[in-house]
Amino acid sequence: MGVITRLKTRLTGGGDGGNGRLIRNLAWMGMSQGVHRIARLGATLVAARMIAPESFGIAAIVLTAHEIMHAISNAAVVPALVQAGREGYERLCRDAYWFNWVVCLGLMVLQMALAPLLAYLYDAPDLTLPLMALALIFPMLPPAAINAARILRSNRLHITARIEMGQSIGEAVGVMLLAAMGAGFWALILPKLIVTPIWTLTYRWCESWRIDERPSTLWSRPLMSFEVVSVLRQQMDYLLVGALFAMDVLGVYFFAFNAGLGISLGLLRAYSTAIFPQLCGDMTSRERLARMHHGMRLFALVAVPAIIAQSLLAPWYVPILFGEAWVERGALPILILICLSALPRILLDSCGQLLRAQGMPGADLKLQIFMTLMLGAGMFAGVPFGINGVAAGILVGISLAALPGYLWTRRLILAQDGRVTDAPPPDSPDTPDTPDTPHAASTASLSPDRDVQEARP
């Protein structure tokens, strides 16, 4: 009993409210991601046996193209509203609401217009209709995007977690049912469209905020640029593999990526969602850096053993859970390499959240560009060695980016030592919403499409 008490005291920082809140945040998002991974595993088990690799490849291109477009809609609104000061906050919400409508309607039209072009470039006519169908998601986002951001700002992360869990289960059930009905690649696409109205209605029901005025200004380019670069980095491997290899090879890679990095990305997303509000309070730069280190250490205690165990056990669980056919197609080494690439992502994701919380979106954008260049260089260097070389290039590129990215971020933060930001703590009683328990860092946590990056609205 004494050991349990000491461990609890250590994790909660001896009763410190901030640390205890971080633990609760991680617990809620960890629970959400756990349910999400179990649901996704069930869907993958069914889909792996009923959907051909070529269909996986088509779904990969469709989901990747949609997520790149979606990044623009999600970029500036949620993190800016979570981090904003109290002064002028309601006006900021109104401006963000109308801005979201303008962007989302434009993206819907743009994605529909680009669908035939992508189908022509990839010589895959089946791409057109799914891309047009997913474009219908965009006008469903603005009615609830501000509500979702206000829930995070007021530290009601248990609401976000519950909505994600319901969404994950609904989407997984949809995938399994459609796959069993022989829907092919539509089984991986239609459920995302079906659950989006549920996401919108649930957030509007959980948060009473409604728009009452027209906008006075429009918005934030640095965060939008950051999100676009970030999603390009996350998705460019699919685009590269799809362009250089056959569609069935892309299907194998898409399967291996999701099976290998799915759990790890879930852990990273839970961590990012939990840590960002903790970095947004009134504090000096040095204090914010120390808080990031503390959160990162807590997360690493769980994430590092889980990632290593997943990689080591892959030769046993992949053929049992997904079938020998995927091993024969060469998915196993890709899965292991992609899974290990999650380790350096912990450090880089932490640096990105720190820069964003510090109010340095321009620096965050530079960090994302650096990571994208390193990752791209690794992938292109691996192309001559086939699909396994691309996976190895991802691991090497992201690993080489981790330490320089951290040292550069640390230098920037310490150069501002003594500066106190004016962003309110996420649990401040003066924030517009009533606090309860804890985009966050990653806006994907508020998105019905958070799985596309996998996850990867």
N, C-alpha and C positions, 0 to 999 in steps of 0.2 A: 504493500500500500504506500509505503514511504517513497518507493521508486516512482510510482505513478504520480504522486503529489509533486515530487521534484521535477519530473518531466513536464507536467502541466505548468508549473511555475516558470520553468525555463522557456517554454513555448509562448507563454503569455507575457513574458517580460516582467514577472513578479507583480502582475496585476495592473500594469500600465495599460491605459485605455486604448492607446494607438495600436500597441502590439496585439492586445486581445481582439481588437476589431479586425486587424489583418488576419488573425487566425480564423475568425468567424467568416470573413470574406472568402478565404481560401477554402474553408470547409463547404460553404454553400456552392461555390463554383466547382469545387472538386466533386461534390455530389452530382451537380448538373452534368459535368463532363463524364462522370462515371456512368450515369444513366444513358447519356448520349452514345458513349462507346459501346455499351452493351447492346443498345438498340441498333447501332450501326453494324456491329458484329453479326447480329442476327440477320440483318438485311444483306450483308456481304456474303454470309454463308449460303443464303438462298440464291442471290444473284450470280455468285461464282459458278453455280451448277446449272443455271438456266439461261445465262446470257453469254453469247459468244465474245471472244476478245475483240472482234471488229466492232461490236456494239459498244463495248467499253471505250474503244478508241473514239468513236463518234461522240459519246457522252462526254469524254474528256475535253474535246475541242469545244463543244457547246458550252459546257460549264465554265471553261477557262475564259472564252470570249465574253460570256455574260459577266463574270466576276470582274474582269478588267473594266467593263463599262460601269458596273455597280460601284466600283471603288470611288468614282467621281461623286456619286450621289451621297456616299457615306462619309466623305472625307472631313469636311470642315465643321459640320454641325455638332455632332455628339461630343467630341473632345473639347471643343470651344465652350460648350454650355456646361460641361462638368467642371471645367477649370475656371470659368468666368467669376469675377468679383460680384458682390451684391449690388453695386451701383449700376443701374440701368439693365438689370438682368431680365426683367419682363419684356422690355423693348427688344433686347437681344433675341429672346425666344420668338417674338413676333416676326422679326426680320428673318430669322433662320427658317421659320415655317414657310414663308412665301418663297424664299430662296430655294428651298427644297423642291417646291412644286415646279418652279421654272426649270431646274436642273433635271428632275426626274422625267418630266414630260419630254424634254429635249433628248434625253438618253433613250427613251422608249422609241422615238422616231428614228434616232440614229442607229440603234441596234437592228431595227427592222429593215432599214435601208442597207445595212452592211451584210445582212444574212446571205443574200444571193452571191455577193462578192466572195465571202469566205467559202461558200460551197464550191464556187468556181476555182478558187486558189487551191483548195485541198482536193479537188476533183471528187467531191462527195456530195451529191445532190441532197442526201438525207439531212444535211446540216441546216437547210433553210427553215423548215417548219419549226423545229425545236427552238432555234434562236428567236424566231418571231414569237413563239409561245412564251418564252422566258422574259421577253421584253415587256409583257403585260404585268410583270411584277412591279415595275418602277412606279406606276401611279398608285399602287397600294401602300407605298412607304411613307409619303409625307404626312398623312393623317395621324400617324403615331410616332414619328421619329422624335419629336420634341418631348412627348410624354415619356418615351423610353429614356431619354437623356436626363430628364428631371428626376426619374426614379433612381438612377445611378447617383446623381448629384446629392440626393438626400439619403444616401447610404442604405437604400432599401434593396440590397442585392438579393435578398431571399426571393423577392418578386421576380427579378430577372432570371434567377436560377430555376424557379418553378415554371416560368413560361418556356424557357429553353428545354426543360425536361419534357413538357407536354408536346412541344414542337418536335423534338427528336423522336419520341415514340410514334407520333402521328406520321412523320415522314418515313420512318423505318417500316411501319405497317403498310404504308402505301407502296413502297418499293417491293416488299415481299409479295403483296397481292398482285401487283401488275406484272412482276416477273413470273409468278406462277401462272398468270393468264397468257403468257407468251408475248408480252408487250415489247420485248427487246430493249433498245436504248431508251425508249419512252419511260420505262420503269424507273430509270435513274433521274429523269428530268421532271416528269409531271408532278410527283409529290412535292417538289419545291414550290411549284406554282400553286398547288392546292393548299398548303399550310400557311402561305403568306397572309391571306385574309384573316386567319385565326390569330396570327401574330399581331396584326393591326388592331383587331377588335379587343384583344386581351389587354394590350398596353393602354388603349383608350379607356377601358373599364377600370384598370388599376390606378390610373392617374387622371384626375378630373380636369386638368388644364385644357382649355379650348382657346382657339384664336378669336380675337375680338376686334382687331384693327388691321389695316393694310401696312405694308412695310415702309420704313423710312430710308433704309440703306441696304446695300448688298455687301458681299462677304469676302472671306478669308482665302487667299490664294496659297499661302505656304502649306497649310495643312492639306489642301486639295492636291497640290503637287506631291506632297509626301505620300499620300494614300495611293496615288496613281503609280508612283515609282515602286512603292512597297508591293502592290499587287502585281505589277509587271515582273518584279523579282520572284514572287511566289509562283507565278504562272508561266514564266518564259520557258521552263523546261518542257512543259507540255507542248508549247508552240514549236520549240526546236525539234523535239522527238517526232511530232506529227509531220513536220516539214521534211525531215531527213530520213525517216524510216517509214515502213509500211504501217497501215492503220492497226493491224493486229499487234505489232510491236508496241505501238502507243497504248493499246489496250492492256497489254501485260505490264507496261510501266505504270499506267494509271492505277491498276489493281495493286501493284507492289507499293507504290507511293502511299496509297490510302491505308493499306494494311500495315505498312511499316511505320509511317509517321502519324497515323491517325491518333493513337493513344498519346503519343508525345505532344502533338499539337494541341490535344485536349488539355493536357496538363499545362502547357505554356499559355493557352488562352485563359484558363482559370487563374493562373498566376498574374497575368497581365491585367485582367479585370479587377483582381483584388488589390494589386499594388498601386495602381495609378491614383485612386482617390487618396491613398496614404501619403503620396508625394505632393499633393496639391495644397496642403495647408500652409499657413503663414510660418515660414522658417527660413533660416539662412541656407545658402548653397551647400555649405559643409554639412549641415544637419540633414539636408535632403539626400546628399550622397551617402551619409551614414545609414539613413533609413533604407535606401535602396540596397546597400550591402547586407543589412540585417534581413530584409525580405528575401533577397536572393539566396542567402545561406539557408534559411528555413525551407525554401522551395527545393533547393538542391538536395536536402536530406531525403526527400521523397522522390524527386524526379530522376536523379542520376542513377540510383539503384534500379528504378523501374525501367529506364531506357536500356541500361546494360543487360538486364535480365531479359527484356524483350528481344534484344539482338542475339544473345546466346542461345535462347530457347527456340528461335525461329525454325531451325531444321526439324524440330519435333512437332511444333504446333501447326505450322503451315500446311503440311500434307494431311494432318488429321482434321483440321477445321475447314480448310478450303479445297482440299482434294489434290491428289498427286499430279493432275493435269497442269496446274499452275507451276509446280516445281519443274516439270518436264519442259515447260515453256521458258524457263530461266528466270522466274520471278524471285527466287530465294536470295541470290546475291544482291539484287537491286534492293529488295526489302531491307536487308541487313545494313547496307551502306546508307540508305536514306534514313533509317532509324537512328544510326549513330550521328547523323548530321544534326539531330536535335540538341545534342550536348552544347556545342558552341552557340546555338541560337539562344540559350538561356542568358548568356552574357550580353549578346547583342540586343535582345529584346529589352532587357533591363536598362541598357543605355538609352534606347529609344524612348522608353517611358520617362526616364529621368530628364532628358532634354525637353520633352514635351511639357512635363510638369513644371520645369524651370521657366517656361515661356520662351523657348528657343526653337520654334518650328523650323527656322531656316537651317540651324545646325542639325536638327533631326533629319531634314531633307538631305543634307550633305552626307550624313551617315548612311541613309538608305541608298543613295547613289553609289557610295563606296562599296557597300555590301553587294549591290546589284552587279557592279563591274567585276568584283572578285568572283562572284558566283558564275557570271557569264563567262569569264575567262576560264574557270575550271571546267565548265561544261563543254566549251568549244575545244579545249585541250583534250578532252576525253572522247570526242566524237570519232576519231580514227580507230578507237578501240571498241566501238560498238556501244550498245545500250548500257552494258556494265561500266564502260569507261565514262559515260555521261554521269551515271550515279556516283562513281568514285570522284569525278570532278566536282560534283556538288559538295561532297564531304570535305574535300581538300580546300575548295574555294572558300566555303563558309568558315572553316577552321582557321585559315590564314587571315581572314578578316576580323576574327574575334578580338585578339589581343590589341592590335593597333586601334581598332574601333573603341575599345574600352579606355585605353590610355589617352586617346584624343578627347573622348567625352569627359574623362576625369579632369584633364587639364582645363577644359573650358569651364567646367563647373567650379573648380577651385579658383579660377581667375575671377569669378564673381563672388567670392567668399565675403560674407557680411551683408550681401543683398537679401532683403526680405521681400518675398512676393506678396501681392495684395490679394491673391486668390484665397477664398475662405476655406477652412477645413471642411471636408465633406460632411462631417457630422455637426457643423455649426448650427446652433439653434436659430440663427438668423437667416439661414438659407430659405428659399421660397417654399421648400417642401419639408414635411415633418420627418426627421430622421428616425430610423428604426435599427436596422442592422447594417452592412455596407450598402472611352469608353474606356468606361475605363479605357485603359490604355489602348486596347484594341477595339475599334468600333465593330469588329466582327461579332462580338458578344451580343450586340443588340440587333443582329441582323438575321432575318429568316434564311439568308443564304450563307450562313457562317461555315457550312460544310464544304464549300466549293474548293477550298484550298487543300484542304482536302480537296480547306476552307475558306471553306475557304470560301432587311434586312437585317 
